[in-house]
Amino acid sequence: MPYKSSDRYVPPGARSVKIVVLGPFAVGKTTFVGTVSEIRPMRTEEEMTQAGRLVDDLEDLRGKTTTTVAMDFGRLTLTDDIVLYLFGTPGQHRFRGMVRSLMEGALGGLVLVDTRRIADSSDAIDLLEEAGLPYTVAINHFDGAPRYAESDLRDSLSMPDHRPLVGLDARMFSSAKQGLIVLVSDILAHFRPEPAR
């Protein structure tokens, strides 16, 4: 059971923060949302069909049998005054319009990256850049996947220096939660008003 509690109440007066979790097909978004959610996560996974195999690149993903067709949804009470509402997006390019819709009202995004397919995460970064949303890039450490220096990852993703880059394991609660803490800290810094002069 990946969720912590199905009946946890939101603290009174807590601030609601919408976060989108983006990345390419099979990067671990559904796993991530399920790992950190304190409520039973909502999933819209369906069995992949032969028709989908004609348009989705499944190279090196032979064990993948399902795909998110709308979104994943979960909730995490980060602190007594901040509650995150997590929206995991579909990863295929054909769902780009839906991803843009899910981004509406979001305060930031977490982009998951698989180091075996680094370039595949560029589209998610571009969407967040176009929307002007703060984001954090999270390298999801898959077993046996290559590890690279931070400077090489930033170069490969054309990532600005001021955007946070973290490593995590989407299957582990404390690791996945740390990615959200980094993102929320960046969001708070982004929206903090300038001091009066």
KAMO-V906590 format. One record per pair of residues at least 6 apart in sequence whose ideal C-beta (glycine too) atoms are under 8 Angstrom apart, sorted by the first residue. I is the first residue (numbers start at 0). GAP is how many residues later the second one is. D is the distance in whole Angstrom. If there is no record, write none. Layout:
# KAMO-V906590
i:I gap:GAP d:D
i:I gap:GAP d:D
This chain:
# KAMO-V906590
i:1 gap:32 d:4
i:1 gap:33 d:6
i:1 gap:35 d:7
i:1 gap:39 d:7
i:2 gap:31 d:7
i:2 gap:34 d:5
i:2 gap:35 d:6
i:2 gap:36 d:6
i:2 gap:37 d:5
i:2 gap:38 d:6
i:2 gap:71 d:8
i:3 gap:33 d:8
i:3 gap:34 d:5
i:3 gap:169 d:8
i:4 gap:33 d:5
i:4 gap:34 d:7
i:5 gap:33 d:6
i:5 gap:34 d:5
i:7 gap:30 d:5
i:7 gap:31 d:7
i:7 gap:69 d:7
i:9 gap:6 d:8
i:9 gap:65 d:8
i:9 gap:67 d:7
i:9 gap:73 d:5
i:10 gap:66 d:7
i:10 gap:69 d:5
i:10 gap:70 d:7
i:10 gap:72 d:7
i:12 gap:68 d:7
i:13 gap:63 d:7
i:13 gap:66 d:7
i:13 gap:67 d:5
i:13 gap:68 d:7
i:13 gap:69 d:5
i:14 gap:66 d:6
i:14 gap:67 d:5
i:14 gap:68 d:7
i:15 gap:67 d:6
i:15 gap:69 d:6
i:16 gap:61 d:8
i:16 gap:65 d:6
i:16 gap:66 d:7
i:16 gap:67 d:5
i:16 gap:68 d:7
i:16 gap:90 d:5
i:16 gap:91 d:8
i:16 gap:167 d:7
i:16 gap:170 d:7
i:17 gap:66 d:8
i:17 gap:67 d:5
i:17 gap:69 d:7
i:17 gap:87 d:5
i:17 gap:88 d:5
i:17 gap:89 d:6
i:18 gap:65 d:5
i:18 gap:66 d:7
i:18 gap:67 d:5
i:18 gap:68 d:7
i:18 gap:87 d:6
i:18 gap:88 d:7
i:18 gap:89 d:6
i:18 gap:90 d:7
i:18 gap:91 d:6
i:18 gap:161 d:7
i:18 gap:164 d:7
i:18 gap:165 d:8
i:19 gap:66 d:8
i:19 gap:67 d:5
i:19 gap:68 d:8
i:19 gap:69 d:6
i:19 gap:79 d:8
i:19 gap:82 d:6
i:19 gap:83 d:5
i:19 gap:86 d:5
i:19 gap:88 d:8
i:19 gap:89 d:5
i:19 gap:90 d:7
i:20 gap:8 d:5
i:20 gap:11 d:6
i:20 gap:12 d:6
i:20 gap:51 d:7
i:20 gap:65 d:6
i:20 gap:66 d:7
i:20 gap:67 d:4
i:20 gap:68 d:7
i:20 gap:88 d:7
i:20 gap:89 d:5
i:20 gap:91 d:7
i:21 gap:7 d:7
i:21 gap:67 d:5
i:21 gap:69 d:8
i:21 gap:77 d:7
i:21 gap:87 d:5
i:21 gap:88 d:7
i:21 gap:89 d:5
i:21 gap:90 d:7
i:21 gap:102 d:4
i:21 gap:105 d:7
i:21 gap:106 d:7
i:22 gap:6 d:6
i:22 gap:68 d:6
i:22 gap:88 d:6
i:22 gap:89 d:4
i:22 gap:90 d:7
i:22 gap:91 d:8
i:22 gap:97 d:8
i:22 gap:98 d:5
i:22 gap:101 d:5
i:22 gap:117 d:8
i:23 gap:67 d:5
i:23 gap:90 d:7
i:23 gap:93 d:6
i:23 gap:96 d:4
i:23 gap:97 d:6
i:23 gap:99 d:7
i:23 gap:100 d:7
i:24 gap:31 d:6
i:24 gap:32 d:8
i:24 gap:36 d:8
i:24 gap:39 d:8
i:24 gap:42 d:7
i:24 gap:65 d:8
i:24 gap:66 d:4
i:24 gap:67 d:5
i:24 gap:95 d:8
i:25 gap:35 d:5
i:25 gap:38 d:5
i:25 gap:65 d:7
i:25 gap:88 d:8
i:26 gap:64 d:6
i:26 gap:85 d:4
i:26 gap:86 d:7
i:26 gap:87 d:5
i:26 gap:90 d:8
i:26 gap:93 d:8
i:26 gap:94 d:7
i:26 gap:113 d:6
i:27 gap:84 d:5
i:27 gap:86 d:7
i:27 gap:112 d:5
i:27 gap:114 d:8
i:27 gap:142 d:4
i:28 gap:39 d:7
i:28 gap:43 d:6
i:28 gap:59 d:4
i:28 gap:60 d:7
i:28 gap:62 d:7
i:28 gap:83 d:6
i:28 gap:141 d:8
i:29 gap:13 d:6
i:29 gap:15 d:6
i:29 gap:38 d:6
i:29 gap:42 d:5
i:29 gap:58 d:6
i:30 gap:139 d:5
i:30 gap:140 d:6
i:31 gap:56 d:7
i:31 gap:78 d:8
i:31 gap:80 d:6
i:31 gap:108 d:7
i:31 gap:138 d:4
i:31 gap:144 d:5
i:32 gap:8 d:5
i:32 gap:39 d:4
i:32 gap:40 d:7
i:32 gap:41 d:4
i:32 gap:53 d:5
i:32 gap:55 d:4
i:33 gap:7 d:5
i:33 gap:9 d:7
i:33 gap:38 d:7
i:33 gap:40 d:7
i:34 gap:135 d:6
i:34 gap:136 d:6
i:34 gap:137 d:7
i:34 gap:138 d:6
i:34 gap:141 d:5
i:35 gap:38 d:6
i:35 gap:40 d:5
i:35 gap:50 d:7
i:35 gap:137 d:6
i:35 gap:140 d:5
i:35 gap:141 d:6
i:35 gap:144 d:7
i:36 gap:37 d:3
i:36 gap:38 d:6
i:36 gap:39 d:6
i:36 gap:49 d:7
i:37 gap:36 d:8
i:37 gap:37 d:6
i:37 gap:38 d:6
i:37 gap:39 d:6
i:38 gap:35 d:7
i:38 gap:36 d:5
i:40 gap:31 d:6
i:40 gap:32 d:6
i:40 gap:33 d:4
i:41 gap:29 d:8
i:41 gap:30 d:7
i:41 gap:31 d:4
i:41 gap:32 d:7
i:42 gap:25 d:7
i:42 gap:29 d:5
i:43 gap:24 d:6
i:43 gap:25 d:5
i:43 gap:26 d:4
i:43 gap:27 d:6
i:43 gap:28 d:7
i:44 gap:21 d:4
i:44 gap:22 d:7
i:44 gap:23 d:6
i:44 gap:24 d:7
i:45 gap:20 d:6
i:45 gap:21 d:6
i:45 gap:23 d:5
i:46 gap:18 d:6
i:46 gap:19 d:6
i:47 gap:8 d:7
i:47 gap:16 d:7
i:47 gap:17 d:6
i:47 gap:18 d:6
i:47 gap:19 d:5
i:51 gap:15 d:7
i:54 gap:37 d:7
i:54 gap:39 d:6
i:55 gap:11 d:7
i:55 gap:36 d:6
i:57 gap:6 d:6
i:59 gap:56 d:7
i:59 gap:57 d:8
i:66 gap:23 d:7
i:66 gap:24 d:8
i:66 gap:25 d:7
i:67 gap:20 d:7
i:67 gap:21 d:8
i:67 gap:22 d:5
i:67 gap:23 d:7
i:68 gap:21 d:6
i:68 gap:26 d:8
i:69 gap:20 d:7
i:69 gap:28 d:7
i:70 gap:16 d:5
i:70 gap:17 d:6
i:70 gap:18 d:6
i:70 gap:19 d:7
i:70 gap:27 d:8
i:70 gap:31 d:6
i:71 gap:14 d:7
i:71 gap:15 d:7
i:71 gap:16 d:3
i:72 gap:12 d:7
i:72 gap:13 d:7
i:72 gap:14 d:6
i:72 gap:15 d:7
i:73 gap:11 d:8
i:73 gap:12 d:5
i:73 gap:14 d:8
i:74 gap:8 d:7
i:74 gap:9 d:7
i:74 gap:10 d:6
i:74 gap:11 d:7
i:75 gap:7 d:7
i:75 gap:8 d:5
i:75 gap:10 d:7
i:75 gap:101 d:7
i:75 gap:104 d:7
i:76 gap:6 d:5
i:76 gap:7 d:8
i:77 gap:6 d:6
i:77 gap:99 d:8
i:77 gap:102 d:7
i:77 gap:103 d:7
i:77 gap:106 d:6
i:81 gap:102 d:7
i:83 gap:96 d:6
i:83 gap:100 d:7
i:86 gap:15 d:5
i:86 gap:19 d:7
i:88 gap:6 d:7
i:88 gap:9 d:7
i:88 gap:10 d:5
i:88 gap:13 d:5
i:88 gap:14 d:8
i:88 gap:35 d:8
i:89 gap:8 d:6
i:89 gap:9 d:7
i:92 gap:30 d:7
i:95 gap:27 d:8
i:95 gap:31 d:7
i:98 gap:25 d:8
i:98 gap:28 d:6
i:99 gap:27 d:7
i:99 gap:31 d:8
i:102 gap:6 d:7
i:102 gap:24 d:7
i:102 gap:25 d:8
i:102 gap:28 d:6
i:102 gap:30 d:7
i:105 gap:27 d:6
i:106 gap:26 d:7
i:106 gap:27 d:7
i:106 gap:80 d:5
i:106 gap:84 d:7
i:107 gap:25 d:6
i:107 gap:26 d:4
i:107 gap:27 d:6
i:107 gap:28 d:8
i:107 gap:75 d:5
i:107 gap:76 d:7
i:107 gap:78 d:7
i:107 gap:79 d:4
i:107 gap:82 d:8
i:108 gap:15 d:8
i:108 gap:19 d:5
i:108 gap:24 d:6
i:108 gap:25 d:8
i:108 gap:26 d:4
i:108 gap:27 d:8
i:108 gap:74 d:8
i:109 gap:25 d:7
i:109 gap:26 d:6
i:109 gap:28 d:6
i:109 gap:69 d:6
i:109 gap:70 d:7
i:109 gap:73 d:5
i:110 gap:10 d:6
i:110 gap:13 d:5
i:110 gap:14 d:6
i:110 gap:17 d:7
i:110 gap:24 d:6
i:110 gap:25 d:7
i:110 gap:26 d:5
i:110 gap:27 d:7
i:111 gap:9 d:7
i:111 gap:26 d:5
i:111 gap:28 d:5
i:111 gap:58 d:7
i:112 gap:8 d:4
i:112 gap:24 d:6
i:112 gap:25 d:7
i:112 gap:26 d:5
i:112 gap:27 d:7
i:112 gap:40 d:8
i:112 gap:44 d:7
i:113 gap:6 d:7
i:113 gap:7 d:8
i:113 gap:26 d:6
i:113 gap:28 d:6
i:113 gap:31 d:7
i:114 gap:24 d:6
i:114 gap:27 d:8
i:114 gap:30 d:5
i:114 gap:31 d:5
i:114 gap:32 d:7
i:114 gap:33 d:6
i:114 gap:38 d:8
i:115 gap:26 d:7
i:115 gap:29 d:5
i:115 gap:30 d:7
i:117 gap:35 d:7
i:117 gap:38 d:5
i:117 gap:39 d:7
i:118 gap:37 d:7
i:120 gap:16 d:7
i:120 gap:36 d:7
i:121 gap:35 d:6
i:121 gap:36 d:7
i:124 gap:10 d:7
i:124 gap:12 d:7
i:124 gap:32 d:6
i:124 gap:33 d:8
i:124 gap:34 d:7
i:127 gap:7 d:4
i:133 gap:49 d:7
i:133 gap:52 d:5
i:133 gap:53 d:5
i:133 gap:56 d:4
i:134 gap:28 d:6
i:134 gap:48 d:7
i:134 gap:51 d:8
i:135 gap:27 d:7
i:135 gap:28 d:4
i:135 gap:29 d:7
i:135 gap:30 d:6
i:135 gap:43 d:6
i:135 gap:46 d:5
i:135 gap:47 d:4
i:135 gap:50 d:6
i:136 gap:16 d:8
i:136 gap:20 d:6
i:136 gap:22 d:6
i:136 gap:26 d:6
i:136 gap:27 d:7
i:136 gap:28 d:5
i:136 gap:29 d:7
i:137 gap:27 d:8
i:137 gap:28 d:5
i:137 gap:29 d:7
i:137 gap:30 d:5
i:137 gap:41 d:4
i:138 gap:14 d:7
i:138 gap:26 d:7
i:138 gap:27 d:7
i:138 gap:28 d:5
i:138 gap:29 d:7
i:139 gap:28 d:6
i:139 gap:29 d:7
i:139 gap:30 d:5
i:140 gap:6 d:8
i:140 gap:26 d:6
i:140 gap:27 d:7
i:140 gap:28 d:5
i:147 gap:8 d:8
i:149 gap:15 d:6
i:152 gap:6 d:7
i:152 gap:12 d:6
i:153 gap:7 d:7
i:153 gap:11 d:7
i:158 gap:6 d:7
i:162 gap:23 d:8
i:163 gap:18 d:5
i:163 gap:19 d:7
i:163 gap:22 d:5
i:165 gap:12 d:7
i:165 gap:13 d:5
i:165 gap:16 d:5
i:167 gap:7 d:5
i:167 gap:8 d:6
i:167 gap:10 d:6
i:167 gap:11 d:5
i:168 gap:6 d:4
i:168 gap:7 d:7
i:169 gap:6 d:5
